[in-house]
Amino acid sequence: MKRTLQMLVMLVSLWACAVCGSGVHIVAPINEHGPQSHLQLQKRKVRDTESMATEITSLNVMSYIASRFANTMVNSKIVNKEMTAREIEFNVQLPDSAFIANFSMELNGTTYVGEVKEKQKAAEAYKKAKKRGHSAGQVSVKPRSTNTFKVSVNVAAGSRLSFTLTYQEMLQRRLGVYEHRISIRPGQIVNRLKIDVYITEPQGLEFIYAPPIVTNVLDSWNIDQSADSPATIDRLSDTRAHVYYYPTRDEQKNQSSEGISGDFVIRYDVSHDLSAGQIQVLNGYFVHYFAPTGLPPVQKNVLFVIDVSGSMDGAKMGQTKEALRVILDDMRSFDRFNILTFSYEVSFWKENMMILATQENILEAKNFVNNLRASGGTNFNGGLVEGVEMLRRVTDDAENTERSAFLVIMLTDGQPTSGETQLTKIQENAKTYIDGQYSLFCLGFGGDVNFKFLQKISLENQGIARRIYEDADGYLQLKGFYDEVATPLLFDVDIQYLGDNVEENSMTQSTFPNYFNGSELVVAGRLVDNDVLQTRITANTADTQLELDAEIDPTVMPSVLVNKHIPEDFIERLWAYLTIKELLKKRVLTVDPEENASLSAKALDLSLKYNFVTPLTSMVVIKPEEPTTNAARGEAEESEDNTANSGQSKLHPLVAVRLV
């Protein structure tokens, strides 16, 4: 009797995919006809769970958040109830800022664990599997700001399969809130569905809230904190909490006939004051959080640079107008602003001046916005260069600008088509004209924009880029971004560590052009010894220069961080996570091939050491062929030129898996 050889090669690669929201997404197992996209799953005929040939018997999500660093483990157990072999899919959608740290699969009582390798080497196994015509495991429809991990495996009749995926991310503070989002969409009622989130914050938990399941992306902008939470929040102490959600079958059915389909969200903040922040040290590594309160807003000079080319016509222009009207209403009376539009040509609302945000001026500006019309090409370079030139002319010698924050907020939806169109030249012009004096924020509207270029030009000029999606909430996305930068509290922030006990070149970014209300500045590094770590922070406020000092004994660790839910190396892994992120960012900016290679090598070494799947690595899981006899080799011989000799073991790819 022939015996089917069971062999597995799985490849997980990090593909960039920019789209908003974060979490874990479990899709229902799929049938023998092959993989289905999320969209297809939504359109298929609903079947009762008991009649499904493949059943998710349990779905457990466990997150441990220690000082903003979240370690999330997703475990799914599945059984093939059919009388024949079936293809079963495990699909997880990760926050785009997360790194996969581990993946394992238990099949027929044996556990197979993923190993992170340099991407090119791991890709050889993937290409071999793809050449054989097996699934490459890509998903065609993804939610915003996620990367998708997907694996499809053929499972024998009656067999059980267990998948476990672990990923790590640092939660960023935005608008005074840390948000942890877990997307749950199993596609069926699950007998045992459990979500546990353990939070430990040595600074103390100011508040914690878990709103009802968010089923629509638009609801993310309007979460009602007064609504009853489906989760239980157990405040274990001032610094620790356990949030859990164990929906019964009936509670899942109340959501929909296919069970829960939405995001489980936790929002919280920690206690802050006007100090040098909090430093935590463990095993020779430190992380420093700085988010002072009680500071007056800094006056800001804002230049809005708006693309009004023909491609902006319709919904995008309508949403841009709506967002600008709301943003203008939120300007403080002591702020100054102007509006520049560009298509083929460049036009200012007010020539050669920055206008105080008085009620009268705001009304006039809103009328200008209402009359904007989209037509013509995209002179990106002209809009940026002429805008910065005007800003410099009218502010260099003006009164009350010495203690101001300067923001250039640029919105575009496409490629440069008019004026200077060479991207490297535009990038060079931006750096020359801005000259480190202003922060450039680029908002890319829609799918046609060159977002990588916007990221590069923003990062080079002390800003960030943000993708704006062509959805009904486009204006809310624009307004939400502006809210994040609307209230600068400090500028020219310099975080120094005195003495020689911080290892040279181990420290992440420690100088920042601005600190905005509701955000947080984070620095991590490695220590040389256990001497007292001293820090000094200098920055400019609205009316004076601020200087804050602090020190910490590296041998003393907050007792709250010593518990069973927090790994001993979490600060070290957080340092590695932040360092890799920073190296990858620097790699985007450099034009020097040697520097690019050096940065890539450093990031690769850290990725391999800490088992992170990053843009430079892939994860491979290999199941070797079992020893065979000549009689058991028949089917394999048809596809292999040289089959294994009796008692030998070979590798044979059955399925390839990617993070897309």
Buried (B, 14 or more C-beta within 10 A) or exposed (E): EEBEBBBBBBBBBBEEBBBBBBBBBBBBBBBEEEBBBBEEBBEEEEBEBEEBBBBBEBBBBBBBBBBBBBBBBBBBBBBBBBEEBBBBBBBBBBBBBBBBBBBBBBBEEEEBEBBBBBBEEBBEBBBBBBEEEBBBBBBEEBBBBBBBBBBBBBBBEEBBBBBBBBBBBBBEBBBBBBBBBBBBBBBBBBBEBBBBBBBBBBBBBBEBBBBBBBBEBEBBEEBEEEEEBBBEBEEBEBBBBBBBBBBEBEBBBEBEEBBBBBBBBBBBBBBBEEBBBBBBBBBBBBBBBBBBEEBEBBBBBBBBBBBBBBBBBEBBBBBBBBBBBBBBEBBEEBBBBBBBBBBBBBBBBBEEBBBBBEEEBBEBBBEBBEEBEBEBBBBBBBBBBBBBEBBBEBBEEBEEBEBBBBBBBBBBBBBBBBBBBEBEEBBBBBBEBBEEBBBBBBBBBBEEBBBBBBBBBBBBBBBBBBBBBBBEBBBBBBBBBBBBBBBBBBBBBEBBBEEEBBBEEBBBBBEBBBBBBBBBBBBBBBBEEEEEBBBBBBBBBBEEEBEBEBEBEBEEBBEBBEEEBBEEBBBBBBBBBBBBBBBBBBBEBEEEEEEBEBBBEBBBBBBBEBBBBBBBBBBBBBBBBEEBEEEBBEEBEEEBEEBBEEEEEBEBBBBBBBBB
